[in-house]
Amino acid sequence: MPVLKVEPLKEQEKNLYLMEWGDVKFKDKEFQIWMENNKLIRQEGERDIDFARKVFRQINYKVDFDFTDKMDRKSTAVSVMMKSDAGGISNLFVAILRANKVPARSLWGRMVMTAAEMEKQKIKGSNQMSVRCEFFAEDIGWVPADPGSALY
């Protein structure tokens, strides 16, 4: 079958998914330096999907999964602590992509899991909250990513 062409995002929508907002912070000088030091700056000609994969792998190798009450999930805090839960790790992923002009967003919700399944997996106090991400790759569309679950 022929591949259907994916239309680019409308400018207004693209701008929405490239902005710094809430816990997705990337304009701080320290965060910019951190991205440079970790080779998380998009190279000339690097495709969206290739860059997102590189970021995903870096997070997987360098960030530890951790969950505590009242943790700081801002991307800038996670880049310093190098550990967080799925929410903080997703904020970090989205911030890096947005800083490099790749539209990205976090999708917050709840896992569908019984209490017995939660006990078996030793999930406590999470209220079954879950966070996943998507990024928009040119000619492909929205691509799902789950950097938080890659760590456990």
TORLO-543901 format. One record per residue (C-alpha): residue in one letter; x, y, z. Coordinates in steps of 0.25 Angstrom, whole numbers. Layout:
<code=A&x=X&y=Y&z=Z>
...
//
This chain:
<code=M&x=0&y=0&z=0>
<code=P&x=5&y=14&z=-3>
<code=V&x=9&y=22&z=9>
<code=L&x=0&y=34&z=13>
<code=K&x=7&y=47&z=14>
<code=V&x=6&y=53&z=28>
<code=E&x=3&y=68&z=28>
<code=P&x=12&y=76&z=37>
<code=L&x=6&y=83&z=50>
<code=K&x=-1&y=96&z=48>
<code=E&x=8&y=107&z=53>
<code=Q&x=-1&y=110&z=65>
<code=E&x=-1&y=96&z=69>
<code=K&x=14&y=94&z=67>
<code=N&x=17&y=107&z=75>
<code=L&x=9&y=101&z=87>
<code=Y&x=17&y=88&z=87>
<code=L&x=30&y=96&z=86>
<code=M&x=28&y=105&z=98>
<code=E&x=34&y=105&z=112>
<code=W&x=22&y=103&z=121>
<code=G&x=20&y=98&z=135>
<code=D&x=30&y=87&z=139>
<code=V&x=36&y=87&z=125>
<code=K&x=47&y=96&z=126>
<code=F&x=59&y=97&z=116>
<code=K&x=63&y=112&z=115>
<code=D&x=72&y=113&z=128>
<code=K&x=86&y=114&z=124>
<code=E&x=90&y=103&z=134>
<code=F&x=80&y=93&z=126>
<code=Q&x=86&y=98&z=113>
<code=I&x=100&y=95&z=118>
<code=W&x=95&y=81&z=123>
<code=M&x=89&y=78&z=109>
<code=E&x=103&y=82&z=103>
<code=N&x=111&y=73&z=113>
<code=N&x=102&y=61&z=110>
<code=K&x=102&y=63&z=95>
<code=L&x=87&y=65&z=95>
<code=I&x=88&y=76&z=84>
<code=R&x=82&y=73&z=71>
<code=Q&x=92&y=72&z=60>
<code=E&x=90&y=78&z=46>
<code=G&x=82&y=69&z=37>
<code=E&x=78&y=60&z=49>
<code=R&x=64&y=55&z=47>
<code=D&x=53&y=57&z=58>
<code=I&x=52&y=42&z=60>
<code=D&x=67&y=39&z=61>
<code=F&x=69&y=51&z=71>
<code=A&x=57&y=46&z=80>
<code=R&x=63&y=32&z=80>
<code=K&x=77&y=38&z=84>
<code=V&x=70&y=46&z=95>
<code=F&x=62&y=34&z=100>
<code=R&x=75&y=25&z=100>
<code=Q&x=83&y=35&z=108>
<code=I&x=71&y=36&z=118>
<code=N&x=71&y=21&z=119>
<code=Y&x=86&y=20&z=122>
<code=K&x=88&y=32&z=131>
<code=V&x=75&y=35&z=139>
<code=D&x=70&y=26&z=151>
<code=F&x=56&y=23&z=154>
<code=D&x=52&y=28&z=168>
<code=F&x=38&y=32&z=174>
<code=T&x=37&y=40&z=187>
<code=D&x=26&y=49&z=192>
<code=K&x=27&y=63&z=188>
<code=M&x=38&y=61&z=178>
<code=D&x=42&y=73&z=169>
<code=R&x=38&y=68&z=155>
<code=K&x=43&y=80&z=147>
<code=S&x=52&y=76&z=136>
<code=T&x=63&y=86&z=141>
<code=A&x=62&y=78&z=155>
<code=V&x=63&y=65&z=149>
<code=S&x=75&y=68&z=140>
<code=V&x=82&y=72&z=153>
<code=M&x=77&y=60&z=162>
<code=M&x=78&y=50&z=150>
<code=K&x=66&y=42&z=156>
<code=S&x=51&y=44&z=157>
<code=D&x=38&y=36&z=154>
<code=A&x=31&y=35&z=141>
<code=G&x=26&y=49&z=142>
<code=G&x=39&y=56&z=144>
<code=I&x=46&y=47&z=134>
<code=S&x=35&y=50&z=124>
<code=N&x=37&y=65&z=127>
<code=L&x=52&y=64&z=124>
<code=F&x=50&y=57&z=111>
<code=V&x=39&y=67&z=106>
<code=A&x=48&y=79&z=110>
<code=I&x=60&y=73&z=103>
<code=L&x=52&y=71&z=90>
<code=R&x=46&y=85&z=91>
<code=A&x=59&y=92&z=93>
<code=N&x=63&y=85&z=80>
<code=K&x=51&y=89&z=72>
<code=V&x=44&y=76&z=72>
<code=P&x=29&y=77&z=77>
<code=A&x=27&y=69&z=89>
<code=R&x=16&y=67&z=99>
<code=S&x=13&y=58&z=112>
<code=L&x=1&y=50&z=113>
<code=W&x=-3&y=49&z=128>
<code=G&x=-14&y=39&z=132>
<code=R&x=-16&y=26&z=141>
<code=M&x=-12&y=12&z=138>
<code=V&x=-23&y=1&z=137>
<code=M&x=-18&y=-8&z=148>
<code=T&x=-25&y=-16&z=159>
<code=A&x=-20&y=-15&z=174>
<code=A&x=-15&y=-29&z=173>
<code=E&x=-6&y=-26&z=161>
<code=M&x=-1&y=-13&z=168>
<code=E&x=3&y=-21&z=180>
<code=K&x=10&y=-32&z=171>
<code=Q&x=18&y=-21&z=165>
<code=K&x=20&y=-14&z=178>
<code=I&x=14&y=-1&z=173>
<code=K&x=10&y=7&z=185>
<code=G&x=4&y=21&z=187>
<code=S&x=4&y=24&z=172>
<code=N&x=-11&y=25&z=171>
<code=Q&x=-8&y=18&z=158>
<code=M&x=-3&y=31&z=152>
<code=S&x=4&y=29&z=139>
<code=V&x=11&y=38&z=129>
<code=R&x=15&y=36&z=115>
<code=C&x=20&y=45&z=104>
<code=E&x=19&y=47&z=89>
<code=F&x=27&y=55&z=79>
<code=F&x=24&y=60&z=65>
<code=A&x=33&y=54&z=55>
<code=E&x=33&y=61&z=41>
<code=D&x=26&y=52&z=31>
<code=I&x=23&y=42&z=42>
<code=G&x=13&y=49&z=51>
<code=W&x=12&y=47&z=66>
<code=V&x=21&y=36&z=71>
<code=P&x=19&y=30&z=85>
<code=A&x=30&y=29&z=95>
<code=D&x=30&y=24&z=110>
<code=P&x=44&y=28&z=115>
<code=G&x=39&y=26&z=130>
<code=S&x=36&y=12&z=128>
<code=A&x=49&y=9&z=121>
<code=L&x=56&y=10&z=134>
<code=Y&x=49&y=0&z=142>
//
